[in-house]
């Protein structure tokens, strides 16, 4: 198996961050969406392509306002506290 292209790694990391319910954690967190930090494991010369892939996936997952949209959390399931 060959190496993963930086663009594809960026796309994959963005998707994985979403799956783990920590959007944008690979690039510095929600507050860094407009000024993403390159992860330590990405070589500087691959940084532009990695971030381009990450941004493209963010747009696909969260829409054109991915840099400014609000994120929140609600439980998918709640259990009643007072049984009969």
N, C-alpha and C positions, 0 to 999 in steps of 0.2 A: 504494500500500500504506500502510495506517495505521500508527500507532505501536504498539509492543508494550506491553501493560499491564504494570505492575510485577510483579504476581503471576506472569504468564506468563514474564517475564524471569527471575525468581527460580527458577522450575521449570526453565527451560532452562539456566541457569547451573549448577544442581546436576547436571543430567544431563550437561552438557558436562564438568564437573570429573571426574565418574566416568569418562567416555570417555577423558579424557586421563590417567587413572590418578593424579590428584591430588585425591582427594575433599576437599571443603570448602575448596579453595584460594581461591575467590572471596570467602569470608566469614571468612578469617583462618586457615584450616588446621584440622587434626584437633583440636588442643588448644583451639580456640575454638568447638567445636560447641555448648556450652551458653551461650556469650556471643558470638554472631556479630557480626562487624564489618561494617558496610555498605560495599560497594565504592565507590570514589571516583566512579564513573560513575552512581550511583543518587542521585537528589535526596533530601534528607532527608524531604521530605513524602511520598515514595513508599516510604520505608524499611520501614514496617510491612507493607505489602502484598508487597513484594519478599521480605522474610524469611519471610512466611507461605507464599509459593509455594515458596521454597527448602526450608523445613521439610517441607512436604507431599510434595515430590519425594524428599527424603531418607528419609522414612518409607516411601514406595512402593518405593524402591530397596534400602534396607538393613534395613527392618523397624522394629518399634516401639521397639527398643533402639538406634536409630541414634545417639543421643547418647553411648552408652557402649560400643558393640560394638568389638571389636578389628579392625584392618585389618592386612593383611600382603601380601607379594608373593612369588610363586613363578613361576619361568619356565613359560611355556606349552609350551615345547619345549626339549629339551636334545639336543645332538649328542654322540655318543660320541667320546671322545678317542683311543681305541686301535683303529685299524682293523686289518684282517687283510690 
